[in-house]
Amino acid sequence: MLLPLPSSLYALARPFLFGFDAERAHELTLDALARTQNTPLACAYAAPRVADRVTLAGLSFPNRVGLAAGLDKNARCIDAFGAMGFGFVEVGTVTPKPQPGNAKPRIFRLPQRDALINRLGFNNEGLEAFIANVQRARFRRDTSRPPMLLGLNIGKNAATPIERAVDDYLVCLDGVYPHADYVAINISSPNTANLRSLQSDEALDGLLGAVADKREALAARQGKRVPLFVKIAPDLDEAQVKVIAATLLRHRMDGVIATNTTLARDAVAGLPHAEEAGGLSGAPVREASNRVIGQLRATLGKGFPIIGAGGVLSAADALAKVEAGADLVQIYTGLIYRGPALVRQAAQALRASKG
């Protein structure tokens, strides 16, 4: 969906890319990035990383702009995305076993609203292949500048009954723990049946309690305490947000990612593909995401880390996330519609906002 080209050329390349089926364009792009990362050809999309260090959850982020999970589900292109100037990159969602995801077609562009609808369904090659790809990445070997941070996003297999979902999260946490700067627990994708029910009071309490216990055991065994972030949906009311916030605090989670895609269609009503099943991302989710961020900040207080995601298509959008209460921001759909230049633009704006 994006192409490894100089940022100034992305506007010219986009019509060509958008001539392909969205998922096919995405696959071609990831293949190109995987082949060119760590080669001289990476200079085609590489950009200097904006220095804007911030410490959250015990981690030193070199800047406040990250890649959201979902673009690189199998962790194939960590170094390529890192070369674009991100301060942190989140890959996945990974599940214990490989799975094909939902039937195609399953990604739809809505260019009139700078939006996408996807119902991929955690398609990935499974935990073993994911970890192997993470281990091949070279970004931590670059000692010339503060290292980019890596988030690993975990979920459940579609075939796992929801009442056994905890088992899948624990298997994934055990596998990714040694390799992650932080682990993101995805309970908010709309494309795995019943997954969002894990955001409810009792289910979330059980999941986070089990995950917290597992983390303590892993920390004791491996001598490091990896932060845990929980990724939530935008389709929550204020009472639900308050319950989630209280549960995050009770189980000593280290942060929250707000938000995933939305099921709402008001902003795209009447457009081609608007009624396709799946999660809507891009500009239409911006306000809902900012609303949830604001509610989280009001409930959690100043010190609790919040990563804002959803509808960042400009530097101004990144600033709005921070003004709503986020500490960091993530980009996904914006990278597809605006290209790699957005990373640096957003990071520069956030640095400048600090005065």
N, C-alpha and C positions, 0 to 999 in steps of 0.2 A: 504493500500500500504506500510505502515511501521508497525512495531509491537513493543509493549512495552517490550523491552528486553534490558539487558545491552548492551552498545554500542559495546563491544568486540564480542558479539554474533550476531550482526546484519548481518554481512557478511555471517554467516552460515544460518540465518533465511531467507535471501532474496530469495534464490532459491525456498524455500517453498512458500513464498508469491507470487512470480512471476509465480507460477504454477496456481494461480487463475486468473480468469478474473480480469482486473485491477480495475473495479469499485466494484466488490464483495470484493476484498482484502481491498480496501479503507473502505468499510462499516464495515467489520469485525474489522479492526483496530480501527476505531472511536468508535465502540461499546466497544471494550476492554479498550480503554483509558477512556471512559465515566464511565465505571464500576470501574476502579481502581484508578482514580484520588481521592486524599484526603483520601486514605486508605494506610495501610502499603505496599500494593503491588506496590504503585507508586515508591518505591525505585528501582524497576527494570529498570526504565528509567530516574529517577531523576539525575540531575547533579548540582553541585554548580554553581551559576550564576557568570560569570566573571564580576568583578567590573571595569567599564570603563565609568563613568558617563559623559554625554554630554547634554547640554541644547540647545534645538531647539524649535522654535515656542512657547516659554514660558513653555515648558515641560522639565522635568528632566528625561532623559532616562538612566536607570542603566547600560546599555551597548548598543552597536551599531548594534546588530544583532536581527532581528525580523522575525516572521513568516508572510509570505504573505497571503493575503486573498485567499479563494478558497479551502483550505484544510478542514476548519471547517466552512462550510457555515451556519450552524444553531447554532453556538456558544455553542456546547455541551461539548467541551473539553478544555476550556480556562485554567483551572487549570493544566491539564495534560501537555499541551504544555508549560505553564509557568514553570513547574517543570523541563523541559529539559534545562533550562538556558537561554531562550530568554529574551532579555531586553524589548521587546514589542511583542505583539501578535495582529494580525489583523484578524478579523473573518467576515464572510459574503462571498459573496454579498447577502444582504437581499433585498427583494422587498415587497411592501405593502401587497400583497395577496400571499397566498401559490401558488406554481406552480410546476409541475412535471419536467420541463425542456424538453430537446429534447429526441427523441426516442433512446433507447439502441440498440446496444452497442454504447458508446459515449466517452470512454477513451481507448487509445491505447498506448502501450509502444513501444519505439524504442530503445532498450537497446544498440544497436551498437553505438548510438550517445548520450547516457545518456539523452534521451528526452522522452517527452510525447506529444500526441495530444489529446486534449479534446474538446468536443462540448456539454458540460453539459447544458449550457443555463440557468444559474441562478436558478437551481433547489433548492428550499428551502421551509421551512414550514411557511413562512410568518412572518411579523413584530411582531405580538403578541407573537408567540412562541419564536422567536429570543430574544426579550426583556426579556421574562421569564427566558430563559436559562442564559442570561447575569447576571440577578439579582441573580441567584443561585450560580454563581461563587464565590469562597472564597478568591481569590488571594489578594484582598485589605485588608484582615484581618491580613495578616502576617506583624507584626510590627518589625520583627527581622532584616529586611534588606530593602533597598530602594525598593519601590513597582514597579513591572512590570507595564508597561503601556498597555492600551487596545485601539486599533483602531477598529471602526465599519464601515464597508464598505457597501455603499448603491447603489441601482440601480433601474431600472424600470421593471415592469411586461412586459412580451412578448406581452400580449394582449392589452397593452396601446398603442395607436397610437403615433408615434414619435412626432407629433405636440403637444401631451399632456404629453410628458415625464417629463416636469418640475413638473407637479402635483405630480407624483410619488416620485420624489426626495424630494420635500418639505414635503410630508407625512412621508417619512422615516426619514428625518432630525429631524422633530418634535418628532418622537418616540424615536430615539436613543440618542438625544442630552443630556439628563440628565445622561446617563450611560457611555458616551464615554470620553476617554482622548483626542482623535481626531476622526474626521469623514473623511472617504475616499469616494470621489465621483467617482464612476466607470463609465467612459464614453468610455471605450476602449475594452471591451470584444467583440470578433468577433462572438460570438455565440447567440446574440440577434439581430434580424434583424434591420438594420439601426442605431444601437446604436453608432457606430463609427462616424456617420455623426454629432453627437453632438460635435465632436472636431473641426468642421469647424468654421470659423470666426463668422458669425452671430449667429449660433445656440449656440456656446459656450458662446458668450457674453450674450445672453438671459438667458441661464441656470445659469451661475455664478452670474449674476446680481440678479436673483431671489433668489438664494441660499444665497448670501451675505446679502440681505435684511432680509431674514428669520432668519439668524443667529443673526443679530443685535437685532431683536425683541425677540428672545429666550434668548439672553444674558441679555437684560434688564429685562425680566421676571424672569429669574432664577439666576441672579447674578453671572454668570460665562460665560466667552467667550471661547468656545471650538474651537480649531484650525480646519481648513478645508484643506484637501489635495486632489488634483485631480490626478487620475490615468490615464495615457495616454499610447498609443500604441507605439511599436517600428517601425511601418511601416509608418513613417513620414519623409518627406524631410526637409531640413534645413529651408526653407521658412515657412513650416507649424509649425515647432517647434518655430520659432520666433513669429508667430502670437499667438500661445498658450501662450508663455511666457509673451507677452505683455498683454494678457487678464487676466492671473493670477495676474499680478501686478495691473492692472486697478481695479480689483474687490477685491483686498486685500486678496487673498487667502494666506494661511499660509505655503503651501508647495506643492510639486509635487512628485508623485510616478512614476518612470520611470524604467521599463515599464511592460506592460501586455505581453501576448503571441503574436506570430507573425503568419502571414498568409504565409510568405515565406517558400519555400520548398527546396531551393537550397542545403542546407546542409544535407538533408536526401534523396535526389533524388535516386530512385532505391531501397530503403529499403522497406520491408513489412510495410504496413499501411501508407506509406509516403503521399499517395494521399487522405487520409481520410480528410473530411472537419473538420474544427475546428482550434483552436489555438495551435501552436507548442511552447512548453516550454522546459527548460533545456539548455544544452550546446549550441545548435544551435542558441539560441537567445542572447547569451552573447555579441557578438560584436555589434549587432544592438542596444542593450540596452545601452552599454557603449558609443556608438556614440551619441545617443540621450542625455544621461547624460552630455557628454562633450559640446554639443551644448546648452543645457539648462544653464549650468554653465557659459558659455561664454556670454550668453544673459542676464541672471538674475543677474550676479555678485556674489560676495563672500557670502553675508549674507542670501540668500534665501534658505530655507531648501529643500534638494533633498534626497529622499529615492530611492536607487538603487535596482532594482529587475530584475532578468532574468539571468539564467545561473550560479548561485553561487553553484558550486559543490566542492569547495575546499577553504582553507584559502587564497590561492593565488588569486582566483576569487573574494573573498570579498575585498581584498586589491586593486585589479584592479578597482573595482567599486568606491572605495574612491579616487583612483588616477585619475579616469575620472572626478570626481567632486561630487560624492555622499557624504552625511554626515552620512547616515545610510544605511544598506543593509537589504534585506529580502530574505528568503529562502522558496522554495516550492518544486520544483522537486528534488533539491539536497537532501532534507530530505528523499525522497523516494529511491534514488539511493545510498546514503551514510549513512543514519541513523542518530540518534540523536547526535552522536559524532561530527558531522559537526558543530553543534551550538557552542560548546565550542572551537573547533579548530579555527573557524572564529573569534570569540570574542577575543580569546587570541592573534591572529595575528594582529587584528586591535588595540588592546591595546598596543602591542609591537611596532607598527609602529609609535606611538606618541613619541617614544624615552624616 
